[in-house]
């Protein structure tokens, strides 16, 4: 019997976290849509088949405890959307607060790759491309969020991923949102520093 359902990136992430023996929990939730009830009283609604998925703090699908201080927030996605998801997460004001609190954040983008299984054999396996996002200077209130791809095979446990620790020492600075790239986007609240 063949599987007719695709395995989701979140399911692949949970499977990998179990393999690494890191306790993890899905923290995104499904918010069902609602519409006015036909023939109902004013303001009365009924659920619809449509809704929206809501990530924790607008960016986190899975929380994991990997043995490092703080928690690891993971955004799970398909391999082709890794950079897009990293930029979207960096634009979320609550991600800065998450990182300043001593937590970590990574994008796990799942893709199928060829791996060596024997001397002359290869097989296709699902592997995550891991992008670590961190503040370039956590003590600076105007710190930039930096995105850095971790080495293939890395367990992603780098504490704050020091600059240059990624693939070929390359990192990408993701500027804060807003028209002049200096603060919160319009309509979003700014978090005050203690």
GUROPA-55699 format. One record per residue (C-alpha): x, y, z; residue in one letter. Coordinates in steps of 0.001 Angstrom, whole numbers, padded with zeros to 6 digits, always signed. Layout:
N
XYZA...
END
This chain:
194
+000000+000000+000000X+001450+003376-000965X+001146+006577+001001X-001230+008998-000642X-000546+011852+001800X+002614+013918+001655X+004683+014301+004795X+004640+017935+005889X+007794+019907+006740X+006568+020146+010352X+006196+016345+010542X+009708+015879+009080X+011073+018358+011643X+009425+016523+014548X+010765+013199+013252X+014313+014616+013050X+014039+016141+016540X+012894+012756+017929X+015866+011117+016198X+018171+013637+017927X+016318+012998+021229X+015421+016668+021647X+012029+017232+023308X+009822+019270+020949X+006293+020597+020651X+004291+022051+017759X+003248+025595+018723X+001445+026757+015589X-002326+026494+015720X-005229+026325+013332X-007765+029135+013656X-010993+028106+011929X-012777+030655+009797X-016242+031870+010717X-019117+033319+008725X-022495+034797+009626X-024998+032026+010322X-027848+031872+007789X-031099+032641+009516X-029267+033248+012791X-029414+036182+015148X-027252+039235+014363X-023643+038503+015329X-024185+034718+015389X-021572+032851+013349X-020792+029312+012267X-017452+027653+011429X-016295+027285+007824X-013892+024880+006183X-011488+027774+005680X-009163+029177+008292X-005598+030221+008913X-002506+028754+010569X-001033+031023+013253X+002630+030619+014234X+003861+031417+017736X+005079+035053+017700X+004365+035097+013964X+007356+032900+013059X+007711+029714+015148X+006141+026359+014206X+008044+024094+016624X+009798+024663+019956X+012673+022328+020851X+014952+021854+023843X+018373+020931+022483X+020494+021122+025641X+021649+024720+025085X+020469+027648+027208X+017115+029056+026092X+014722+027466+023631X+015115+026765+019939X+012280+028104+017777X+012011+026454+014373X+010149+027552+011255X+009605+024403+009153X+009123+024838+005404X+009798+023369+001972X+013337+023740+000632X+012547+026314-002033X+011150+028869+000426X+013992+029054+002971X+015214+032576+002168X+011678+033924+001880X+010739+032459+005278X+013906+033856+006874X+013096+037357+005581X+009478+037086+006737X+010555+035942+010207X+013146+038724+010479X+010410+041276+009752X+008433+040032+012772X+009066+042420+015725X+008503+039661+018270X+011423+037650+016823X+013828+040350+018040X+012360+040055+021546X+012652+036245+021289X+016343+036482+020346X+017132+039155+022975X+015638+036877+025640X+018441+034363+025006X+016493+032053+022706X+017502+030902+019250X+015663+030721+015925X+016247+028587+012830X+014504+027936+009533X+014526+024248+008592X+013863+023970+004856X+013311+020354+003819X+014593+019088+000476X+015324+015720-001050X+019053+015178-001716X+021359+012395-002822X+023393+010805+000000X+026112+008162-000093X+024732+004901+001383X+027568+002586+000439X+030827+002460-001468X+029087+002619-004849X+025494+003387-003928X+023491+006530-003382X+019917+007115-002298X+017572+010061-002070X+016920+011249+001497X+015116+014210+003030X+017551+016604+004720X+016978+020060+006203X+018794+023137+004984X+019204+025048+008258X+019336+028842+008354X+020154+030325+011773X+018873+033837+012492X+020529+035829+015260X+021217+039407+016325X+024608+040730+015204X+024962+042566+018559X+022364+041519+021170X+023269+044478+023437X+022517+047033+020696X+018816+048059+020526X+019276+048737+016783X+020904+045339+016126X+020440+043745+012730X+019137+040216+012312X+021682+038097+010491X+020839+034934+008560X+023500+032271+008224X+023309+028828+006648X+024725+026117+008891X+027009+023425+007546X+025341+020314+006144X+025271+017695+008870X+025454+020308+011646X+023124+019703+014550X+022347+023418+014620X+023317+023861+018261X+025646+026809+017777X+025025+029286+020580X+024090+032445+018710X+026002+031246+015633X+029081+033490+015676X+029561+035426+012426X+031354+033445+009769X+030409+030049+011230X+028072+029176+008372X+028637+027765+004918X+031792+029330+003427X+031675+031990+006167X+028779+033704+004355X+026049+035519+006228X+023231+037812+005173X+022118+040859+007140X+018342+041190+007072X+017407+044833+007780X+014533+045633+010109X+011154+046307+008486X+009781+049728+007698X+009966+052244+004880X+013410+053545+005875X+014537+050137+007241X+015173+051658+010646X+012272+050484+012757X+008980+048687+012987X+006730+048527+009984X+003630+050739+010121X+000893+049285+012299X+003267+047138+014347X+004074+048000+017931X+007639+048589+019052X+008972+046597+021973X+010514+048670+024708X+013898+047772+026112X+014043+047111+029890X
END
